[in-house]
Amino acid sequence: MPIVGFNFNKIIAEKNNKIIGKVDIKNNLSIKSIEQEKIALEKSEEILKFNFEYVISYEPSIGKIAINGNVLYMAESKKIKEILNEWKKEKKLSKELAPKILNTILAKCNIKALTLSQEVSLPPHLKMPFVKSN
């Protein structure tokens, strides 16, 4: 079933110190919780809300970008219950579902983080293409 929504809830971009020497950039994406919700379409539909946190750390103590939000995923009631049960037991997503949810988060957050890094003068967290002279 499809992803039907994506929301940013909190965005922080901060630069604490000057960049001197080598910068170590670490990314961390985690699903913090999964909640069941209802949305009103033609008929009331059940959805799952995957709450996430995406953090990019610039070490040593140079800065940080943190993005919190959620992904809304629609599925049949039976599938929703399976996903919730697996999450409650193991705090894991199935091999079929994880790429859909995580890739959606990464696609949106990487673009937002790239813009934010420029705004606060932090280096890009992604390797950017560049042109070399011959």
Secondary structure by P-SEA (a helix, b strand, c coil): cccccccccbbbbbbccccccbbbbbbbbbbccccccccccccbbbbbbbbbbbbbbccccccbbbbbbbbbbbbcaaaaaaaaaaaacccccccccaaaaaaaaaaaaaaaaaaaaaaaccccccbbbbbbcc
